[in-house]
């Protein structure tokens, strides 16, 4: 099903000069509450309480028109139609897609919904993925991250500065998503690993 964007978005050109978006990544301190950003640098917020953290979250940093209702409605529809049950929340310069309970996350489809959108002056800048799961080894010896209770896994790169958890221990991983600008497989670069409790 195609959604016609040309006519509704012709009216929102006036909102573009008022929008100056700096694509700075943040972690969410509480659901739908962003950490403050100062002087273009992201501020890492305190991790959410275990009871508040959903199973998984996808953060999509965008640049462009996010202030008018026409753009926000279209973005919500595009992301929602590809999120397979994920709840889309829009901020000033990011979209958060939350998965409350364990399920396979259609990460490529969620990203593609914005990366290939034809909305005027809207571009995807970066993607973060946060989820509960385990870190293990593939048959070839490479590191993988498998989502809890689903078996869905992604190749994972862990910097030497990050402590690796004991094998099989469940963790909460926050990682940059790599490879989405190309058509190959997605992979993750760990930014934070903490105990899932």
C-alpha positions as CSV (number, residue, x, y, z in Angstrom):
1,X,0.0,0.0,0.0
2,X,1.5,3.3,-1.1
3,X,1.0,6.5,0.8
4,X,1.0,9.7,-1.2
5,X,3.4,12.2,0.4
6,X,3.8,14.9,-2.2
7,X,0.7,17.0,-1.6
8,X,0.6,17.0,2.2
9,X,4.3,17.8,2.4
10,X,4.2,20.6,-0.1
11,X,2.7,22.7,2.8
12,X,5.3,22.1,5.3
13,X,8.2,23.8,3.6
14,X,7.7,26.8,5.8
15,X,8.7,24.8,8.8
16,X,12.1,23.9,7.5
17,X,14.0,27.2,8.3
18,X,12.9,26.9,11.9
19,X,14.4,23.4,12.2
20,X,18.1,23.1,12.9
21,X,18.8,19.5,14.0
22,X,22.0,18.3,15.5
23,X,22.1,14.5,15.3
24,X,23.4,13.8,18.8
25,X,22.8,10.4,20.3
26,X,21.4,10.0,23.8
27,X,20.3,7.2,26.0
28,X,16.8,7.4,27.4
29,X,16.6,8.1,31.1
30,X,12.9,7.1,31.3
31,X,10.4,6.2,28.7
32,X,9.9,9.1,26.2
33,X,12.1,11.4,28.3
34,X,15.4,12.4,26.6
35,X,18.6,13.3,28.4
36,X,19.6,16.9,28.0
37,X,22.0,17.8,25.2
38,X,24.5,20.7,25.7
39,X,26.7,22.3,23.1
40,X,26.2,19.6,20.6
41,X,27.5,16.8,22.8
42,X,25.3,14.0,23.9
43,X,24.8,13.4,27.6
44,X,24.5,9.8,28.7
45,X,21.6,9.5,31.1
46,X,21.2,7.1,34.0
47,X,20.1,3.7,32.8
48,X,16.4,3.2,33.0
49,X,15.1,1.1,35.9
50,X,14.9,-2.6,35.1
51,X,11.2,-2.6,35.4
52,X,10.8,0.3,32.9
53,X,13.2,-1.1,30.3
54,X,11.4,-2.7,27.3
55,X,12.7,-5.9,25.7
56,X,14.4,-3.9,22.9
57,X,14.6,-0.4,21.5
58,X,15.7,1.0,18.1
59,X,16.9,4.7,18.1
60,X,16.9,6.4,14.7
61,X,18.7,9.7,14.6
62,X,17.3,11.9,11.8
63,X,18.0,15.3,10.3
64,X,15.3,17.4,8.7
65,X,11.7,18.4,9.2
66,X,10.3,16.9,12.4
67,X,8.2,19.8,13.7
68,X,5.1,20.0,11.6
69,X,2.2,17.6,12.1
70,X,2.2,16.4,8.4
71,X,5.8,15.2,8.6
72,X,5.3,13.6,12.1
73,X,2.2,11.7,11.0
74,X,3.9,10.4,7.8
75,X,7.0,9.3,9.7
76,X,4.9,7.6,12.4
77,X,3.0,5.7,9.7
78,X,6.1,4.7,7.8
79,X,8.0,3.4,10.8
80,X,4.9,1.8,12.4
81,X,4.0,-0.2,9.2
82,X,7.5,-1.8,9.3
83,X,8.0,-2.2,13.0
84,X,6.0,-5.5,13.5
85,X,4.4,-4.4,16.7
86,X,6.9,-1.9,17.9
87,X,5.7,1.4,19.3
88,X,7.1,4.5,17.5
89,X,7.8,7.6,19.6
90,X,9.0,10.8,18.0
91,X,11.4,13.3,19.5
92,X,13.0,16.5,18.2
93,X,15.7,14.7,16.2
94,X,15.1,11.0,16.7
95,X,12.5,8.3,16.5
96,X,12.4,5.6,19.2
97,X,10.8,2.2,18.4
98,X,10.0,0.2,21.5
99,X,9.4,-3.5,21.8
100,X,7.9,-4.2,25.2
101,X,8.0,-8.0,25.1
102,X,10.4,-10.6,23.5
103,X,9.9,-10.9,19.7
104,X,12.0,-10.8,16.6
105,X,12.9,-7.2,15.7
106,X,12.8,-6.4,12.0
107,X,15.7,-4.1,12.3
108,X,16.5,-3.8,8.6
109,X,12.8,-3.0,7.8
110,X,12.6,-0.3,10.5
111,X,15.7,1.3,9.2
112,X,14.8,1.1,5.6
113,X,11.4,2.8,6.3
114,X,13.4,6.0,6.9
115,X,16.6,5.5,5.0
116,X,14.7,5.1,1.7
117,X,11.9,7.5,2.5
118,X,11.2,10.2,-0.1
119,X,10.1,12.8,2.4
120,X,11.7,16.2,1.5
121,X,14.6,17.2,3.7
122,X,14.6,14.1,5.9
123,X,17.6,11.9,6.2
124,X,18.6,9.1,8.5
125,X,21.9,9.9,10.3
126,X,22.6,7.0,12.7
127,X,21.0,4.0,14.3
128,X,21.4,2.6,17.9
129,X,20.0,-0.7,19.0
130,X,19.3,-1.7,22.6
131,X,18.1,-5.1,23.7
132,X,18.3,-7.9,26.2
133,X,20.1,-11.1,25.2
134,X,23.3,-13.1,25.4
135,X,26.8,-12.7,23.9
136,X,28.3,-15.8,22.3
137,X,30.4,-17.2,19.6
138,X,29.5,-18.3,16.1
139,X,30.8,-21.4,14.5
140,X,33.6,-19.4,12.8
141,X,34.7,-18.0,16.2
142,X,33.2,-14.5,15.6
143,X,31.2,-12.8,18.4
144,X,27.4,-12.7,18.2
145,X,24.6,-11.1,20.1
146,X,21.4,-13.2,20.4
147,X,18.1,-11.6,21.5
148,X,16.6,-13.3,24.6
149,X,13.9,-15.9,24.0
150,X,13.9,-15.4,20.2
151,X,17.2,-16.7,18.9
152,X,17.5,-13.8,16.5
153,X,21.2,-12.9,16.4
154,X,23.6,-10.3,14.9
155,X,27.4,-10.2,14.4
156,X,28.9,-8.1,17.3
157,X,32.1,-6.1,17.7
158,X,33.2,-5.4,21.2
159,X,35.9,-2.8,21.9
160,X,38.7,-3.8,24.2
161,X,37.7,-1.2,26.6
162,X,34.4,-2.9,27.3
163,X,34.3,-5.8,29.8
164,X,33.0,-9.0,28.3
165,X,30.4,-10.8,30.4
166,X,30.8,-14.5,31.4
167,X,29.6,-16.8,28.7
168,X,25.8,-17.3,28.6
169,X,25.1,-14.5,31.1
170,X,22.1,-12.4,30.0
171,X,23.0,-8.7,29.4
172,X,21.5,-5.5,28.1
173,X,23.4,-4.3,25.1
174,X,23.5,-0.8,23.5
175,X,25.2,-0.8,20.2
176,X,25.6,1.2,17.0
177,X,24.1,-0.5,14.0
178,X,26.5,-0.9,11.1
179,X,25.9,-1.9,7.5
180,X,22.4,-0.3,7.0
181,X,23.7,2.0,4.3
182,X,24.4,-1.0,2.2
183,X,22.4,-4.0,1.2
184,X,24.4,-6.6,3.1
185,X,23.9,-8.0,6.6
186,X,23.6,-5.7,9.6
187,X,26.1,-5.9,12.4
188,X,26.4,-4.3,15.8
189,X,29.3,-2.3,17.5
190,X,28.9,-2.4,21.3
191,X,28.8,0.9,23.1
192,X,27.5,-0.3,26.5
193,X,27.1,-3.8,28.1
194,X,25.5,-4.1,31.5
195,X,23.9,-6.9,33.5
196,X,20.3,-7.6,32.6
197,X,19.6,-8.5,36.2
